[in-house]
Amino acid sequence: MSKRALWLETWVMGIAIIGLAATTARAQYPPLSAEEVAKVEREVTAAVATYYQLFSSRDARAIGARIFHMPWILLDPEGAKVYSSVEETAALFESSLAQILPQGWERSDFPSPRVCVLSLGSATVSGTFYRYKKDGSVMSVHGVTYVFGKTPDGWRIASLSSHPPGRGVECQD
């Protein structure tokens, strides 16, 4: 079994254990106050805005160093891919930029992120992002959901899932 496959299997088992523990320990998690929820929403929304600003400024290295938790998991139509380093992450975003720049891409925007605060240390962000051409026209529209975790260095993306626009995660209280 490869190192990545073993890591992914361990991660999935860990998530299953966390889910079981959360179910049995639900009473141990007091509800978040409105102020706590609002604070996490502001912080995570700012982290998303920073990500889109860095991508639009074509700073693939900073995306890997400042936005993503290492390792992180990309979930796309082909399945799960694990990225373990800033260098791997930067290479992924450099490749993405190399594909869209020749098509006239200028910037990307995520105008209405839906933030769902799960705890003081975790949140999801879901919605639709747009790629714009230099002339201001919409180049493409994509659905995306991020799982964020709070680290000593701030909020980081632990996982990203691409999906059709209009799909995604809704938060229920």
C-alpha positions as CSV (number, residue, x, y, z in Angstrom):
1,M,0.0,0.0,0.0
2,S,1.4,3.4,-1.0
3,K,2.1,6.1,1.6
4,R,-0.8,8.2,0.3
5,A,-3.2,5.3,0.3
6,L,-2.3,4.4,3.8
7,W,-2.6,8.1,4.9
8,L,-6.0,8.4,3.2
9,E,-7.2,5.1,4.8
10,T,-6.0,6.4,8.2
11,W,-7.7,9.7,7.7
12,V,-11.0,8.1,6.7
13,M,-10.9,5.9,9.8
14,G,-10.1,8.9,11.9
15,I,-13.1,10.8,10.5
16,A,-15.3,7.8,11.2
17,I,-14.1,7.6,14.8
18,I,-14.6,11.4,15.3
19,G,-18.1,11.0,14.0
20,L,-18.8,8.2,16.4
21,A,-17.3,10.2,19.3
22,A,-19.3,13.3,18.3
23,T,-22.5,11.3,18.3
24,T,-21.9,9.8,21.7
25,A,-20.5,13.0,23.2
26,R,-23.0,15.5,21.8
27,A,-24.0,16.7,25.2
28,Q,-20.3,17.6,25.9
29,Y,-20.5,20.4,23.2
30,P,-22.3,23.4,24.5
31,P,-24.0,25.4,21.9
32,L,-22.0,28.3,20.4
33,S,-23.1,31.8,21.2
34,A,-24.2,34.1,18.4
35,E,-21.0,36.1,19.0
36,E,-18.9,33.0,18.6
37,V,-20.6,32.0,15.4
38,A,-20.3,35.5,14.0
39,K,-16.6,35.6,14.8
40,V,-15.9,32.3,13.1
41,E,-18.0,33.3,10.1
42,R,-16.0,36.6,9.8
43,E,-12.6,34.8,10.1
44,V,-13.4,32.0,7.7
45,T,-15.0,34.5,5.2
46,A,-11.7,36.5,5.3
47,A,-9.7,33.4,4.8
48,V,-11.7,32.5,1.7
49,A,-11.3,36.1,0.4
50,T,-7.5,35.8,0.9
51,Y,-7.5,32.6,-1.1
52,Y,-9.3,34.1,-4.1
53,Q,-7.1,37.2,-3.9
54,L,-3.9,35.1,-3.9
55,F,-5.2,33.0,-6.8
56,S,-6.2,36.0,-8.8
57,S,-2.8,37.5,-8.2
58,R,-1.3,34.2,-9.5
59,D,0.6,33.5,-6.3
60,A,0.6,29.7,-6.3
61,R,3.4,29.5,-3.7
62,A,1.5,31.7,-1.2
63,I,-1.7,29.6,-1.7
64,G,0.2,26.5,-0.6
65,A,2.0,28.3,2.3
66,R,-0.9,30.4,3.6
67,I,-4.2,28.8,2.7
68,F,-4.0,25.1,2.8
69,H,-3.4,22.8,5.8
70,M,-0.7,20.2,4.9
71,P,-1.7,17.5,4.1
72,W,-5.0,18.4,2.5
73,I,-7.4,16.4,0.3
74,L,-8.8,17.4,-3.1
75,L,-12.1,15.7,-3.9
76,D,-13.0,15.9,-7.6
77,P,-14.9,13.8,-10.1
78,E,-12.0,11.3,-10.2
79,G,-12.0,10.8,-6.4
80,A,-9.6,11.8,-3.6
81,K,-6.1,13.2,-4.1
82,V,-3.9,13.9,-1.1
83,Y,-1.4,16.9,-1.3
84,S,1.3,16.7,1.4
85,S,3.4,19.7,0.8
86,V,3.5,23.4,-0.2
87,E,5.4,22.4,-3.3
88,E,2.8,19.9,-4.5
89,T,0.1,22.4,-3.8
90,A,1.9,25.2,-5.6
91,A,2.5,22.9,-8.6
92,L,-1.3,22.1,-8.7
93,F,-2.2,25.8,-8.8
94,E,0.5,26.6,-11.3
95,S,-0.9,23.9,-13.5
96,S,-4.4,25.3,-13.1
97,L,-3.2,28.8,-14.0
98,A,-1.3,27.5,-17.0
99,Q,-4.6,26.0,-18.3
100,I,-6.8,29.1,-17.8
101,L,-4.5,32.0,-18.6
102,P,-4.4,31.2,-22.4
103,Q,-8.2,31.3,-22.4
104,G,-8.1,35.0,-21.3
105,W,-8.7,34.5,-17.6
106,E,-8.2,37.6,-15.5
107,R,-9.5,36.8,-12.0
108,S,-11.8,34.5,-10.0
109,D,-14.5,35.6,-7.5
110,F,-16.5,33.7,-4.8
111,P,-19.2,36.4,-4.2
112,S,-21.6,34.6,-1.8
113,P,-19.9,32.0,0.3
114,R,-22.2,30.0,2.6
115,V,-20.3,29.6,5.8
116,C,-21.4,26.8,8.2
117,V,-19.8,27.0,11.6
118,L,-19.4,23.5,13.0
119,S,-17.4,24.4,16.1
120,L,-14.9,27.0,17.2
121,G,-12.3,25.1,15.2
122,S,-14.1,23.9,12.1
123,A,-16.4,25.3,9.4
124,T,-17.5,24.5,5.9
125,V,-17.8,27.0,3.1
126,S,-19.9,26.2,0.1
127,G,-21.1,28.0,-3.0
128,T,-20.4,29.1,-6.5
129,F,-17.3,30.8,-7.8
130,Y,-16.8,32.5,-11.1
131,R,-13.8,32.9,-13.5
132,Y,-13.8,36.2,-15.4
133,K,-12.0,37.0,-18.6
134,K,-9.9,40.2,-19.1
135,D,-12.9,41.8,-20.9
136,G,-15.1,41.3,-17.7
137,S,-17.2,38.5,-19.2
138,V,-17.8,35.2,-17.3
139,M,-15.4,32.5,-18.5
140,S,-16.8,29.7,-16.3
141,V,-19.0,28.9,-13.3
142,H,-18.0,26.2,-10.7
143,G,-19.4,24.8,-7.4
144,V,-17.1,24.2,-4.5
145,T,-17.1,23.2,-0.9
146,Y,-14.2,23.8,1.5
147,V,-13.7,22.3,4.9
148,F,-11.7,24.7,7.1
149,G,-9.9,24.0,10.3
150,K,-8.4,26.5,12.7
151,T,-4.7,26.1,13.3
152,P,-2.1,28.2,15.3
153,D,-1.5,30.0,12.0
154,G,-5.1,30.8,11.3
155,W,-7.9,29.1,9.3
156,R,-6.7,26.7,6.7
157,I,-8.4,24.6,4.1
158,A,-8.2,20.9,5.0
159,S,-10.3,19.7,2.1
160,L,-11.8,21.0,-1.1
161,S,-14.5,19.4,-3.1
162,S,-15.5,20.5,-6.6
163,H,-19.1,19.9,-7.7
164,P,-21.7,21.4,-10.0
165,P,-23.0,24.9,-9.2
166,G,-26.1,24.8,-7.1
167,R,-25.0,21.8,-5.1
168,G,-23.0,22.0,-1.9
169,V,-23.5,22.0,1.8
170,E,-26.3,23.8,3.6
171,C,-26.0,24.5,7.3
172,Q,-28.8,23.5,9.6
173,D,-29.1,24.6,13.2
